[in-house]
Amino acid sequence: MSTSDELHTTGRTSVTETTEPGAATTEGPAAAAVLGAGVGALALGLATTVSEASTTVSGWFDLYSRVGPLSGKTIFAVAVWLIVRRRRTALHRGWSVLADPGPPLVGVAQVQVAAEHPAGAGDHTDPQHQAEHHPAHPDSGHHPDHLLGFTVPHAAVAAPSMHNTQPWRFKMHGNLIEVFVDTSRALPAEDPDGRNMRIAAGAAVFNLRVAAAHLGLHTWYDLTPDPDVPDLAARVVVETSAGADTELWSLYREIPRRHTNRGPAAAAEISVPARTALLRAAVTEGAELTWLDDRHAEAVLDLVREADLRGVGEWSKTAERRHWIGGTRVDDGIPSMALGPRSANYPGPVRDMAAVPWDRQRPAARFEEHPVLLALCTETDTPADQITAGMALERVLLTGTRHGLAASFLNQPLEYDDLRARVQRETGKPGYAHMLIRLVHARNQPPTPRRTIADVLGDT
Ligand SMILES: Cc1cc2nc3c(=O)[nH]c(=O)nc-3n(C[C@H](O)[C@H](O)[C@H](O)COP(=O)(O)O)c2cc1C
């Protein structure tokens, strides 16, 4: 479990599923072509030399005498080149799968980058320029410094947050990044203690670490490092002297693919390797994930019903939701299109976030009767634990995305202390529940909007 006086390193987990970042550097179409041509030329040279030395060998290559002995050698060289090229193509394909950063991060097209890199003619603040001239590549620590000020905040803001409030702010001082909870984006009715803000900040810290690893950088972090500055969620130190954590590195491509999915899905078994990877993801970050069997999931759905009933008539919560949810959204909040259909069965396995009348009229669909529900918990419940829960949440979500899974959340019972304790009891373990996660096999949920990077950097 994390405590505020420990310094954490992201380089401590073992490598099981990926290629070393450095191993990818020699791959790629250019490397394949150069190597293939080199081997072909070598073969041609050898063939020429040997056939000069031996008339027997020369005869072997004289495959088509009317154009002379060289044609045979050329055929041989081309054959060698083709064989080598085929092997390099296979390597290159493997490399592409591992290194593909996925779709662009949300909001990339709109942003202005860090203040220390002011705008200039077609310069480094232009994301198009960045993508073309400095593509983020998980190769090494050898990257232009300004990529840190670009890749890292973009990844951080893609994190999930309650009602998509994006309650975070970043200060970048060279290789030190401070992550703050932005209390101006609080939800006083639904999140009076700021727990959900800290979970969101933790998720952003996790993405930030993943992005640094993507650049070949190692990260250290300290949670709630200064008791006099309670909004300071984490300090993250980025350094080149140690190698990147390869597991973090491998999750980078999942960041823009992860989206909350509130749609219905066919009930389907989640494979043992996927389950194991998810449980391990939570533990690696200092939290615990509990798979609820049908009986306990049913009991949790009863608590969801109870929380929904309590919520009727809590007008301050309704007003807050109306502010953040529904319609077309430009930079924050949940757009109507992300709500999914209403559940025809109640209580459905998906929280109906609709706040305005027209969203409540949207079409209904039948959802799975026996949802896959998981509880994400920590042993204790300090602010640092809540940030830890956020990091664990994002690690679980990105790991799930890699396995073709998408999540939505049934957190309404967790918004009442007594119901939260009863959810925890259903896990059969001591501790504090932070998130109730429903998993489905799904992809291709459209992204929700994000604020620009300029909005989240610095003091304002
Ligand atoms: C702490 C926290 C609590 C959340 N609670 C809920 C919830 O109860 N129901 C829900 O449908 N989504 C919930 N979400 C998901 C957010 O609505 C979602 O992350 C946000 O709208 C951004 O969309 P995205 O996840 O697709 O990027 C929660 C997210 C976080 C981080």
The ligand as a Gaussian input file, in Angstrom:
#p B3LYP/6-31G(d) Opt

LIG

0 1
 C      -13.786000       8.221000      -9.896000
 C      -14.673000       7.959000     -11.077000
 C      -16.014000       7.685000     -10.863000
 C      -16.841000       7.408000     -11.963000
 N      -18.148000       7.072000     -11.741000
 C      -18.911000       6.686000     -12.775000
 C      -20.210000       6.159000     -12.560000
 O      -20.658000       6.006000     -11.427000
 N      -20.934000       5.773000     -13.640000
 C      -20.447000       5.870000     -14.907000
 O      -21.150000       5.489000     -15.836000
 N      -19.210000       6.375000     -15.146000
 C      -18.438000       6.755000     -14.115000
 N      -17.163000       7.190000     -14.349000
 C      -16.660000       7.286000     -15.725000
 C      -16.621000       8.720000     -16.216000
 O      -17.916000       9.209000     -16.467000
 C      -15.771000       8.775000     -17.494000
 O      -14.457000       8.425000     -17.166000
 C      -15.748000      10.168000     -18.120000
 O      -17.021000      10.497000     -18.597000
 C      -14.746000      10.254000     -19.266000
 O      -15.061000       9.333000     -20.283000
 P      -14.026000       8.201000     -20.718000
 O      -13.814000       7.302000     -19.544000
 O      -14.706000       7.495000     -21.842000
 O      -12.758000       8.865000     -21.123000
 C      -16.310000       7.451000     -13.268000
 C      -14.952000       7.730000     -13.461000
 C      -14.139000       7.963000     -12.371000
 C      -12.666000       8.214000     -12.584000

